[in-house]
Amino acid sequence: MYYDLVSSLPYLPYFRRADRLPITPLRLERRLSLLKPSHATQLNQVRPIVALGIDQLKAHTDEALVKNLSKCTDVPLDKELREYLLFRVKQRWLIAALRCRQGGLRLPDTLASANVGLNTRRVQQYWEAPGLGLEALHRWLPDAANCLSNHDLLGLERLLIELNWAWLTRRADQDMFRFAAVFAYVFKWDMLRAWLQNDPIAAKLKFTELVNKVTDDQHN
């Protein structure tokens, strides 16, 4: 239980209504020093993989996604943290697939071979469908595809943050004062910081760079 740690964390406002971070990075790290060593290690390993933000959407390649998956497979994680990691990795896989389609490409072998708990054969079969044939389970996919087709990277980030914010909030409410409540706060804090740093004009430019990078990587 982490009564003292969770109680010391200031209220985190919903990202779309916030105008600043409620706690500085330094103070947050000081609070996290109360974590058990095993939990601190897990958090540090998973945190960069689940990160959201326009720079994250731009930086991660398909190969990096698969590499991160393989690294996490052998790492012992608490059940709740592993559940969120899989939830987030599935999103990253699906966004990577949508990026490829946006660039006029087929599903690359690096993604098709990744074991993320998704029906890749169905994705290939419904490659031209707005939701890749998976919208019954992932209702956000058509909206994400629409954001990509409209070059709206900021809208895509907002959509993903909303999905992850809701998941983490539910988990924290179910496990108050436990490790799940702590990592939920940290990941939501990371999302809020990324959102506050957004620049709409830069987002448009980064979207173009993102699509060009995907196309170049597939042709090289």
Disulfide bonds with the S-S distance in Angstrom:
none
